[in-house]
């Protein structure tokens, strides 16, 4: 029998951890979320350390208990072995590893022991793994997780024992041998219980794998893989990092650095985990928690840092009325060249914050740089306002490379139709517009409907865009003058040719068709008269009862 896949092992572990949290009265709340994410991070750090130790000393992989084998080495050899580990390896001691703690779970105060272990790991690895906030403070790796459990010390001890019983049953060590886009495949499963009421407050963290793949494969085409060097990649609303991971895999983890900012502490923690898992630990110092629009952190002097690649799925709607006026200043005039959305009298939560993110991205893109941004499809055709002014700049300055309009419900948690906007500051002469709205298979996920693209459909979009190919009712390639003539619309459908099919008919065939139409029309008139009579009778009966 084949062993379960990493995906299935992870789902099983998530389910197990959720069951433990539910039994402690922590089901489906924010503390449960922290416990699951940080427990996963602890598990992955332990497995990463074990993997690197065995790689540095292959003899340890051949013994029943590698920790015992490690500790049996002379003290100098133990130190030499740790000195051989890659710089991005978490620094752990033998007594901090899961098997060592598991063997001590019968001790009183086991929950406190684990909490102390987590804090000690956080302190020892603070320089490598801590995430910085926009005011310069560092967010440590771990909280004292058992303290989220209310009740006696014995109850906390039992809770942590139950967590460890789940952790010892699975190993992710071999996962580090491959490129494994952990959250792209599994994040939706991890937060499915938090995505209530049309997505809830956690929905902004998840981007479908198909969207991430298409963006990365167009930004870094197959024939350019391995040629990109020292690329700085940025996401100003990074979430868990799905888009950045896909981009880094396309470029090569050794050939790029990741930069991000996100207002959510949860997002920063998840992205950090993704970097640990995907050999991008060197980028952790560039991961910042904070408000990108109000306090952009990544700067050179007083100017925004500019990047080679930018990917983003920014929040579309959000109330930013409390700091809106702070943005309307001379200092931001260049960054927000097209304007700042006004505060509506009603529904402040509908403020189009994504328009600020698009302008921020344009200002953060290097000359010659490329970007891909998820936008609501309404943006590409809006006839006036900030949307139009942004499109005018992109077209007039030849920064627009193309647009892919995706199928409806590509996001399971929202019904908003989305398009992917591709920018290229090397001044593209012609623009590729793709209407992929007819692709995909509709599936039900709970109460939500989702559209899934097949691998072949994803590849068709990528190949068509990169080849700059025109396909009937699917893609069109136009110049900037043609776009300007259509009020800067970036909708492919507005450029498709209207076809009129002509069919040769004999006079007899034409007469037969006209007769058929007349007969059908007579029948429809008769039905109409019958319905009129029924309606009249109904109204008469109603009048009798008044």
N, C-alpha and C positions, 0 to 999 in steps of 0.2 A: 504494500500500500504506500502511495506517495505521501510524504509529510505535508501538512497543511501549508498553504502559501503564507508569506509574511502578512499579506492583507488579511487573511482569515485569522491568523494568530493575533494580529493587532485588534481586530474586531472582537475576538473572544476575550482578550485582555481588557478592552474597554468595557465590555458587558460585565466582566467579573468585578472590575473596580466600581462600576456604577451600582452593582448589587450590594457591595460592601457599604458604599455610601448610603444607599437607601435603607439598609438595615440599621444605620446609625442615625436616621432621621435627616439625612442631608440630600435627599433625592431632588434633582432638578433645581438647585439653586446655585448662586454664584460661588459659594464655598466648595460645593461638589466639583464645579468646573476647575477651580484652582487645584484641588487635591488631585484630580485626574491628570491635568496637564503637568504639574510639578512631579508627580509620581512617575509619569512617563519620562520626564527629563532625567530624573535620578536613575531610572532603569537604563536609559540610553547612555548616560555617562559611565555607569558601571560596565556596561557591555563594550563601549568604546575603549575604555581602559584595558579590559581583558583582551580585546582583539589586538591592540597595539603591543601589549606585553608579550603575547604569544607570537606575534610576528617578529618582535625583536629577539625573542629566545624560543625558537621552534620546539625545543625540548619540553617546554611547559605545556604545549598543546597535547603532548603524548601521555601525560600522567592523569591519574584519576581526579586528583584535586590540585589544580594548578596553583592555587593560593598557598597550599602547604609546600608545594615544590618550590615556589618563589621564596618563601620564608626560610626554607632549608638551605638556600644558597648562603655563602659567606656574606657578611655585612657589606664588604666592599663590592662584591659582585652584584648585590641587590641595588646598591647606589649606582653602579655603572649601567645596570639595565635601565633604570629610570632615566638616566642621562641620555640614553639612546632613543628615547621616545620622541616622536615629532612634537614640535612646539605647541601644536593645537590640541594635544592630548590632555584631557582633564587630569589634574594631579590628585590622586586618591591614595589613601593608605589601606593596608590589608583589612584593618578592622572596620573600615567604612564601606566595604563591599557587601552586596546583598547576601551572599552565602555566609559571611562572617556574622552579620547581624541576625540572619535567620537562625543561626545556631544559638543565639542568646535570647530568643523571644520568650522563653519561660521566665526570664528574670523580671522581678518587680520593677516598675518604672520603665518598661520597654518603650512606651510612647515617648517619654522624655529623652531616652537614649537616641531614638531615631531623629527627633527634632534637633538635638544637639549635634548629631552627625550631619544633618542637612545644613545647619548654620556653619559648621566647621568647613564643609566642602565649599560653601558659598564664599567664605572668607579666603580660603586658600586659592580659589580660582577667580577672585574678584577682578583682577586685572585683565583676564582673558574673556570671561563670560558675562560680566555685568553689563547691563544695558543702561545707557546714559539718558537722562531726561533733558528737556530743552533748557533747563536752568542749571545744568552741569552736575546734578546729583546722579548717583549710580543706583539703579534698582538691583538688588541682589538676586541671586539665582532662586533662593528658596525662602518660604515662610515656615513658621513652626506649625506644620500642617495638623498635627493631632489636636491643637488648641481650637480648631474649628468644631470639634466634637464637644457638645455640652454634656455634663454629667461627671461621674466620678473618675478618678485616675484609673481604676480597673476597667471602666468602659473604654477609655482611651487606649489602654494597653490592648484590649481585645480588638479594637478597631484596627490598630496598626498591625497586629498579628495577622488579621484577616487580609490586609493589603499585601503583606509579605507572602502569604500563602498563594496569592495570585502571581506575584512577581517571579517566584522561583520556577514556575512551570514553563517558561518560554525564554529563548535566547535570541537576541538580534545581532549576535557577533558577526555572522557571515554577511549580514546586510551591508556592512561597511566595505565589502569588497566590490560593490557595484554602485552605479548611480541609481539612487532610489528616491523618487520624488514622493516622499512620505505623505505630506499633507495634500498634495494634488489628488491622490487617490482616496485618502481616508478622512480628510477633515470633515467632509459633509456628514459622514457616519458619526464622527466624534461629537458633533454638535446637533445631531438631529433632534434631540430632546429639548434643545434650547431654542430651536427655530419655530416657535409658536406664533400664531397671529400674523400670518403673512411675512414670516421671516424674523420678526422680533429684533431685539437689539444686538444679536450676534450675527445677523445675516451678512453684514458688510465684510466679514472675514473670509468668505468662501467665494472663489472664482472657479467655474467649471474647468475641468482639465482640457476640454476641447478648445476653449477660448485661449487658455495659456499656451497650448501647443501651436495653434495657428499664429498667435502673435510672435512667438519665438522663431518659428520656422520661416516667417516672412522677414523678420528683422535680421536673422542670420541664416540665409539660404544654405542648402546642403553644400553647394560648391564653394562656400566661404568658410566652412568649418575648419578650424585649425589655423586659419590665417589671421584671425583677430587677436591682438596682443594688448595686454595692459588696459583693458577696457573698464571704465568706471560705469557701473549700472545702478540706476536709481529708481525708486518708487516712493512718491511722496504720500501715499496712502496704502502702505504695504500689506496690511492684514497679516496673515500667517506666512506670506511670502511665496505663494504658489506661482505668481507671474515671474518673480525674480529667480526662483529655482529653475523654471523652464528655460529662462534666458541664460542662466549660468551654465546649465547643461549643454545648451547649444553652442556657447562660446568656448566652454572648457573651464572648469573650476580654477585651474592654475593660471588662467589668462585673464581673469576678471576680478574685480572687487565689487562688493555689494554695499550700497548706501541706501538708507531708508529713514523714514519718519512716519509715525502713526500716533494718533492721539490716545490709543488704547494700550494700557499696560498688558492686557491679555494678548493683544496682537504681537507686541514686542517679545513676550515670552515664547509665543508659538514660532515666530520667525527665528528666534535664537535657537530653538530646538531644531528647526529645519537646517540652519547653518551648521550646527554640530553634526547632524546626520549626513550632510552632503559635502563634507570636506571644504567648508567655507568659513571655518572658525576665524581665519585671519580678518574677516569682515565684521566680526561682532562689535569692535569699537565704533563702527560707523552706523550702528543700529540705535536710533534715538526715539524715545517716547516724547511726544509733544504735539502741539497744534501747528501743523505745517503752514496753514494759511496766515495765522496771526504771528507766529514766531518761527520762521524757517531757520533751522539750525545750520545746515550745510552751506557755508559761505567761504569766500576768499576775501578777507578784509570786510568791507561793507557790502560787497556784491554777492549775489547768489553764485554758488559753485555751479559750473556747467558740466554736463555729463555726456558720455559717448552714446549711451542707450538709456532710455526711460520707458518703463512700462507701468501702467496704472489702471486700476478699476476703482476710481474714486467714488465716494458716496454721491448719489445724484441729488437727493433732497435732504436738507438739514437746517434746523433753526440756528443761524449764527447772528441773530439780531443783537445779542449782548456784546458782540465785539465788532459789529459791522461798521460803526462809525470810526473805529480805530484804524480800519483799513483805508478809509477815504482820506488819504493824506498825500502830500507831495512825494514822500519817500516811496509810496507804492504806486505812483502814477505810471511809471514805466512798466512795472510788473503787471498791473491790471489795466492794460492799455484800452481794453474794450469796455470797461466799466464794472461796477459792483452792483449786484442785484439789490433792489430796494426792499425794504421791509413791508410786506403786504399788511393790510388792515386785519385780515383773517388768515388763518393757516400758515403761521410763521414756519412751521415744520416743513413747508413745501418750498422754502427758499432754495434756489438752484445753485447749491454750493459747488457743483461740478464745474460750473463756468469759471470759478476762481481757480480750481485745480488745473483746468486746461491752460489758462493764461500763465499760471506758475510753471507748468511744464514747458511751455514755449520759451519762457525766460531762462529755464534751467538747461536748455539743450544747446550743446556745443555747435559751432559751425561744422557741418559735415556729419553731425550726430543724427540718430534715428530714434523715433518714439512710436509707441502704440498705446492708445488710450481707449477704454471702453466708455461710450457715451450713449445716452438715450437716443433712439433713432430720430426723434423729433428735432434734435439739434441740427441734423444735416440738411433740413429743408426750411427751418424757421425763416419767415420772410422779413423779420426786422429784429431790432434790439441787439443785445450783447452777442447772441448766437451769430447773427449775420456779420457783425463787425469782426468777430474772431475768424469766420470763414473768409471774409474779404482779405484779411492779413495773410492767411495761409495760402490763398490762391494768388494774390497779387505779388507776394514775395516768393512764390514757387516753393513753398515748404510742404505742400500736401503731396504725399506719394499715392494715397488711395484710401478707399473706404470699403469695408466688408459689412454689409447689412445681414445680421444673423437671423435665424428662425425665431419665431415667438417662443417664449417659455424656455429659452436656453438656460435661464436661471430658474430653478424649481421654486425659489422663494419669492419671486416677483413676476408679475405679468408684464412689466415694462419691456417693450421691444428695444433691443440694443444693437449698436453698430460699433465696429472697431475702426478708429481713426488712425491712420498711419502717416507719420510725419518724417520728412527727410530734408535736412538743411544743406544738402548738396545740390539743391535746385533742380528737381526733376522737371523734365520738359513736358511730360504727359502724365496723366493721372488715371489710375486703374480703379474702376467702380464695379463692385460685385454685389449682386442681389442673391444671397444664399437663403432667402426666406422660405423657399419651397423645399429645402433639404431637411433631412432628419426624420426620426420616428417618434411619434407621440407616445409617452408612457405615463402611467399614474404612479405618483409617489405619495402615499397617504391621501390627503385631500387635494394635493397639488398635482398639476399636470406639468410634465417636463418633456423637452425635446432633446433626443440624443442623436448626435451625429455619428455615423460610422467612420471607421478609419479611412475608408476610400473617399468619403465625402470631405473629411478634413483635408486629405491630400489633394483633392480636386481644387479646393479653395486656394491652398498654398501654391500649387503648381500654376494655376491660372494667373494668380497675382504676380508671382515671380517671373513668369514668362511674358507678362503684359499682353495677355491673349484675349481676344474678343470671342465670346460665345453667345449665340442667340439666346436672348431672354435670360442671360446669366451674368455676363460681364461686358463692359465697354471700356475703351481707352480713349480719353478725350484730352484736348489741350486746355490751357488755362483760359483762353479767350472764350471758348465754348461754355465753360463753367460760369464765367462772369456774365455771359449773355443770358443765362438762365437764373439770374439773381443769386449766383454762387451756390446753387443747389448741388449737393454731393450725393444725391439719390440716383442710383444706376437706372432705375425705371424711367426717369425723365429723359434719358438719352437713347433708349432703345428705339429702333425704327418701327414705325407702325406699318404692319403688312396688310395689304388687301388682296385676298385670294380671288382670282377670276376663274370661272368655270364656263367652258363653252357648252351651250345648250342649243338643241334644235328648236324650231318654232313649236313643234308638238310637245317637247319636254317642257318648254317654258309655259305653254298654255296649261299643261297638266299641273305644274307647280302652283300657278295662279289659282286654278280651280280648287286645289287642295287648301290653299290659304283662305279662299272665300268660304269654303265649307266649314272650316275650322272657326272662322270668324262668326258665321251664322250660329253655330252651336254655342259659342261663347255669349252671343247676344241673347239667345234663348235662356241660357242659365242665368244671365243677369236679370231678365224679366221675372223669372221664377223667384229669384232671391228678393227682388223688389216687392213682389206680391207677399212673400212670407214676412218681410219686414213690416209692410203695411198692416197685415193682420195682427202682428204682434203689438204694434203701437195701438191699434184699436182696442185690443183686449186690455192693454195697460190703462187706456183712458177710461174703460168701464169700471176699473177698480179705484180710480182716483176720487 
